[in-house]
């Protein structure tokens, strides 16, 4: 596979396919900037992913022009947590393989519904 094809594959993730409606998701929130849906392998009773419609590969590849979008994702994360009835919750953005990122389309994990230990693993 050519290097350019690998880059294409890396940029077109499973979340891109969800956004295009090619594969289903359990949607909990949607607006013109982002989509939120339940994680397919939940780590807690509530585990939702908030993703931007315009893909950003990972947090450290975001630029200052994306600050409003990143802020919006956090506000939506809090709104989803309220919607799910959570009184406390955790938001996580894994950035890079070493941090556990497996899907290279930036996403905010919203996790709650059970006691959450600190520090995380
Ligand atoms: P991360 O490891 O931070 O990149 O998180 C990726 C998350 O996406 C994992 O928690 C996966 O369980 C989740 N995931 C992968 N594919 C899907 C899917 N088709 N629908 C919902 N969640 C997914």
Boltz pocket constraint, residues with backbone or C-beta under 6 A from the ligand:
constraints:
  - pocket:
      binder: B
      contacts: [[A, 14], [A, 24], [A, 25], [A, 37], [A, 38], [A, 39], [A, 40], [A, 41], [A, 42], [A, 49], [A, 93], [A, 94], [A, 100], [A, 101], [A, 102], [A, 103], [A, 104], [A, 107]]
      max_distance: 6.0
